[in-house]
Amino acid sequence: MKSFIKLLILLLVAAAIAFGAWKIIETTLFNDDDVEPPQQSELRQPPPAPVPPPKQDDPYQNAQGEDASNDTTPVTLTCIDASKIIAQLYDMRVNGKTQDEANEAVSNNTAIPDERVSSFIEFVELLWSTPRDKIAEKNRFIKDFTANCEKLAKAASSAPATPAPAAPDTPAKPATPAAQ
């Protein structure tokens, strides 16, 4: 009986050594584990809401010439504009349009700033990967998106100490006279 127990202990030690050796070989030869988890986690995260970073009015903008002022005009994207684009994409999904058609619509939409096109394309991928019957009702979907967008915009505008007053004033100037 003692020899049987010694044999089991020997097999257990041999298995532990073999397992340890396999883990060492696996990490040295197949060192893909460090690279894949960040990519997979990026794919599973919902795309960030298309909220432009807050910008200050540049007092030296006119010194750069007319081209600089024309380039900076369509850069801002309000939550209302983003909601309209999201509503169009929602309609395309519900009406059976293909993901390629939606990606093309996003790429050709001049209202979307170039730096935000990739966010909308990620949103399209997420929307098209979700079954139609699992997608929320349009009004609730757009309402939730707008609420999240505005919450992120408020958080972004209150984060920096000095630029915070300048960022909300830029988009609010056209809205203030219309509200009065």
VEXSELUM-827863 format. One record per residue (C-alpha): residue in three letters; y, x, z. Coordinates in pm, whole numbers, padded with zeros to 5 digits, always signed. Layout:
ALAYXZ...
//
This chain:
MET+00000+00000+00000LYS+00237+00286+00079SER+00176+00436-00264PHE+00257+00100-00425ILE+00588+00080-00236LYS+00668+00439-00333LEU+00593+00350-00697LEU+00829+00050-00681ILE+01103+00263-00524LEU+01049+00529-00794LEU+01074+00263-01067LEU+01388+00121-00905VAL+01550+00465-00892ALA+01447+00535-01253ALA+01592+00200-01364ALA+01919+00273-01181ILE+01943+00615-01346ALA+01866+00466-01688PHE+02126+00194-01636GLY+02388+00447-01528ALA+02309+00671-01825TRP+02334+00374-02062LYS+02676+00275-01922ILE+02803+00632-01964ILE+02675+00650-02322GLU+02813+00304-02399THR+03163+00390-02277THR+03174+00725-02455LEU+03026+00616-02788PHE+03140+00255-02806ASN+03482+00273-02645ASP+03602-00052-02806ASP+03624-00239-02475ASP+03971-00097-02401VAL+04111-00216-02735GLU+03965-00565-02777PRO+04067-00752-02461PRO+04443-00733-02529GLN+04389-00862-02884GLN+04167-01145-02768SER+04407-01246-02494GLU+04696-01248-02742LEU+04500-01482-02969ARG+04416-01723-02690GLN+04766-01750-02551PRO+04977-02030-02691PRO+05256-01904-02911PRO+05587-01853-02738ALA+05845-02121-02785PRO+06084-02026-03064VAL+06388-01960-02848PRO+06630-01699-02980PRO+06744-01432-02739PRO+07092-01494-02599LYS+07360-01309-02791GLN+07714-01218-02706ASP+07996-01262-02949ASP+08054-00923-03100PRO+08428-00843-03100TYR+08369-00568-03356GLN+08178-00791-03596ASN+08466-00811-03846ALA+08488-00433-03856GLN+08143-00424-04014GLY+08250-00623-04317GLU+08178-00968-04452ASP+07806-00901-04507ALA+07748-00856-04134SER+07904-01192-04051ASN+07697-01370-04316ASP+07376-01214-04186THR+07435-01320-03828THR+07517-01684-03903PRO+07161-01826-03941VAL+07011-01611-03663THR+07043-01868-03385LEU+06790-02148-03362THR+06859-02427-03116CYS+06590-02622-02938ILE+06687-02932-03136ASP+06645-02748-03468ALA+06314-02602-03352SER+06200-02950-03246LYS+06277-03085-03595ILE+06070-02805-03750ILE+05786-02867-03503ALA+05799-03239-03590GLN+05768-03155-03961LEU+05469-02931-03889TYR+05316-03204-03671ASP+05352-03454-03956MET+05193-03209-04199ARG+04895-03166-03964VAL+04849-03538-03906ASN+04886-03617-04279GLY+04607-03375-04373LYS+04807-03091-04525THR+04638-02751-04527GLN+04730-02464-04299ASP+04836-02261-04603GLU+05083-02533-04703ALA+05226-02535-04351ASN+05254-02154-04346GLU+05433-02167-04681ALA+05670-02435-04551VAL+05750-02216-04250SER+05802-01906-04463ASN+06030-02089-04707ASN+06233-02272-04441THR+06579-02113-04436ALA+06661-02271-04099ILE+06407-02043-03929PRO+06543-01694-03855ASP+06329-01411-03991GLU+06242-01286-03644ARG+06103-01631-03551VAL+05885-01693-03859SER+05585-01522-03699SER+05615-01744-03390PHE+05608-02057-03605ILE+05312-01925-03806GLU+05125-01864-03478PHE+05212-02220-03378VAL+05072-02346-03711GLU+04749-02154-03648LEU+04721-02307-03302LEU+04800-02658-03426TRP+04552-02640-03713SER+04279-02499-03487THR+04316-02800-03256PRO+04117-03110-03362ARG+04340-03397-03474ASP+04208-03633-03210LYS+04296-03381-02935ILE+04663-03353-03039ALA+04905-03551-02823GLU+05113-03839-02958LYS+05407-03715-03165ASN+05688-03842-02939ARG+05530-03693-02627PHE+05445-03372-02814ILE+05804-03323-02934LYS+05951-03431-02599ASP+05734-03177-02411PHE+05820-02904-02660THR+06193-02973-02633ALA+06179-02978-02253ASN+05995-02645-02243CYS+06231-02494-02499GLU+06540-02600-02305LYS+06389-02474-01979LEU+06322-02134-02141ALA+06671-02128-02291LYS+06828-02196-01950ALA+06611-01929-01789ALA+06703-01680-02061SER+07074-01755-02033SER+07076-01722-01654ALA+06868-01400-01644PRO+07136-01144-01743ALA+07429-01120-01503THR+07719-01044-01739PRO+07618-01190-02080ALA+07515-01529-01940PRO+07854-01700-01991ALA+07885-01575-02350ALA+07543-01691-02469PRO+07576-02063-02386ASP+07933-02079-02520THR+07833-01979-02872PRO+07604-02277-02949ALA+07798-02510-02719LYS+08130-02479-02908PRO+08026-02718-03190ALA+07853-02952-02943THR+08148-02980-02701PRO+08399-03139-02944ALA+08131-03373-03077ALA+08048-03487-02723GLN+08414-03564-02647
//
